[in-house]
Amino acid sequence: MPDAAGPQHADAEPAGYAEALAELDAILVELENPDLDVDRLGGQVRRASRLLTFCQERLTAARDEVEAVTGDDE
């Protein structure tokens, strides 16, 4: 059964930025838990890394789109 805090598959791409951010928040809460299962730690850190990359790419794309629309390259 999938974890309520994340997608059905750890490698699944989130539907969008908001979903990725929500999943990152859930992972952070889990990582802050001193009772975290060590066997899950590595997987959660890898997933968080992929989600951060996804969010950075979305932010970069949004910035580029705004610059294209406004003609502002700074």
C-alpha positions in Angstrom: 0.0 0.0 0.0 1.5 3.4 -0.9 2.6 5.8 1.8 0.1 8.6 2.3 2.9 11.2 2.3 4.2 10.2 -1.1 3.5 8.8 -4.5 2.7 5.2 -5.2 6.3 4.7 -6.5 9.4 6.3 -5.1 10.6 7.1 -8.6 7.3 8.6 -9.8 7.4 12.2 -11.0 5.1 14.5 -9.0 2.2 16.0 -10.8 3.6 19.4 -10.2 5.6 21.8 -8.0 3.0 21.9 -5.2 2.8 18.1 -5.0 6.6 17.9 -4.9 6.9 20.5 -2.2 4.2 18.8 -0.1 6.1 15.5 -0.4 9.4 17.2 0.5 7.7 18.6 3.6 6.4 15.1 4.6 9.9 13.6 4.1 11.4 16.4 6.3 9.0 15.6 9.1 9.9 11.9 8.8 13.6 12.7 8.8 13.3 14.8 11.9 11.7 11.8 13.7 14.4 10.3 16.0 12.7 6.9 15.6 13.2 6.9 11.8 14.0 3.4 10.5 17.6 3.5 9.3 16.6 1.3 6.4 14.3 4.0 5.1 16.8 6.9 5.6 18.8 6.4 2.4 15.7 6.0 0.2 14.1 9.1 1.7 17.2 11.2 1.2 17.5 10.0 -2.4 13.8 10.8 -3.0 14.2 14.3 -1.5 17.2 14.9 -3.7 15.1 14.0 -6.8 12.2 16.2 -5.6 14.6 19.1 -5.0 15.9 18.8 -8.6 12.4 18.6 -9.9 11.4 21.8 -8.0 14.6 23.6 -9.1 13.8 22.7 -12.8 10.2 24.0 -12.4 11.4 27.2 -10.9 14.0 27.8 -13.6 11.4 27.1 -16.3 8.9 29.5 -14.7 11.6 32.2 -14.4 12.6 31.7 -18.0 9.0 31.9 -19.1 8.4 35.2 -17.1 11.6 36.6 -18.6 10.4 35.7 -22.1 7.1 37.3 -21.6 8.4 40.4 -20.0 11.5 40.7 -22.1 13.6 41.0 -18.8 16.8 39.0 -19.0 18.1 39.9 -15.6 
